[in-house]
């Protein structure tokens, strides 16, 4: 919501809460129902953006003009990332995410156009929730140029904490209502304080080191989301076409928005820690563990297949494939090292020291446990 007020920005801010079932993802999206600029849509089909319904006038059924300059809440985005229509969703979203509209032509109904008269006229925000995307969805996101960032929703593993949550005496609805009221009150204050627009002079200061860290995190996202044809399609080669610049701009706007929410003129470690979590959650879930291992500031040197197998709790063959994949997407460097005159073993090293250097130097906090 805050990023929608940024002046001179035409692309669409999108953040998706991702995690296992029953981790509160939908609840997060629903907390924003009452906010000025919000518009809730539980289930959206890929054809809803421009419906081309023969029985309706232009705009009557079309989603795009109804959500422009607003924030769409989508509490159930499973079909977007796991359904049969994944490719269509990603292609439409990659087109509308620049905020400049969309046109659609069919033989039966001609052409419907929503063309922007100025950059960002059809800009919108998106807050959503989903379980982990399918491999096909990650591939299509990579092919279309992903516009999403994901925020992880952790599973409650502590049984005592889980028991307390389940036996809350029916207070869930009461707590949710109270949280929504607080958020709505805060948003009304914030919106009017800034008169509905945040100019460059209002944006919190980002240091040179923080700026460098953001581009490094953007590289983690871009490389982490690369389409690996060797592993995914049984072919050869890796598509590294996603631009780091897009992820960098999204992350930078995110930390500035958070700092503004806390009435700060500068970005601090808490803001940066948030985007670290977002960066790692925004790459495919099967790659996250090995990428975290390689970037972990507490570890120096490489990992053998035994290390990866033990740390991730996976089979030896799977561990080796994860190591090789890290090499193919240029996060790691997979090599065969000689242990004696006869035997060799596979080892994966971090390919770019800057990917862990931002954590080792304390520029950005490492928000994960020592085992990650």
Helices and strands as residue ranges (DSSP letters): G 3-5, E 14-18, H 25-30, E 38-40, H 63-67, E 71-74, H 78-82, H 86-96, E 101-106, E 110-115, E 125-130, H 135-144, E 149-152, H 159-166, H 172-193, G 200-202, H 208-224, E 227-228, H 229-232, E 238-239, H 244-261, H 269-281, H 285-295, E 303-304, H 305-312, H 316-328, E 332-338, E 344-350, H 354-360
